[in-house]
Amino acid sequence: MYTPSKFKQQELQELRQFVVQNPFAILVAASSNGGDASYLPLIWAEEDGAEFGCLYGPFAKGNRFWKNAHPEQSWLIIFQNAGHYISANFSRFSSK
């Protein structure tokens, strides 16, 4: 994912704080369907032996993401705060 250097955050403590304040994430992974995405809350926990800790979250049984995603491959996990959504209703081209 392209991130301009001006906006790249590499301080682990800053990243953890952001995740704690904004726990809802979009998970994107290669899957048996080609690719899947799921939206769920995650907790970043300290783990012995894990350099960066671990992310934990609840998958519903009906959510096929956990069955279809390939766990041996890297996943993209996107955390964002609610302040960056721009509704299409604010567009100067909106039909309103």
Residue pairs with C-beta under 8 A, 6 or more apart in sequence:
1 76
1 78
9 15
9 18
12 52
16 44
16 53
18 79
18 81
19 25
19 42
19 44
19 79
20 44
21 81
22 79
22 80
22 81
22 82
23 41
23 42
23 43
23 79
24 39
24 40
24 41
24 42
24 79
25 39
25 40
25 41
25 42
25 55
25 57
25 77
25 78
25 79
26 37
26 38
26 39
26 77
26 78
27 37
27 38
27 39
27 40
27 57
27 65
27 69
27 75
27 76
27 77
28 35
28 36
28 37
28 75
28 76
28 77
28 78
29 35
29 36
29 37
29 65
29 69
29 70
29 73
29 75
29 76
30 69
30 70
30 73
31 65
31 68
31 69
31 70
32 68
32 70
33 68
36 64
36 65
36 68
36 69
37 65
38 59
38 63
38 65
40 57
40 58
40 59
40 63
41 57
41 58
42 55
42 56
42 57
42 77
42 79
43 55
43 56
43 57
44 53
44 54
44 55
45 53
45 54
45 55
45 56
46 53
47 53
47 54
55 77
59 65
59 66
69 75
88 94
89 96
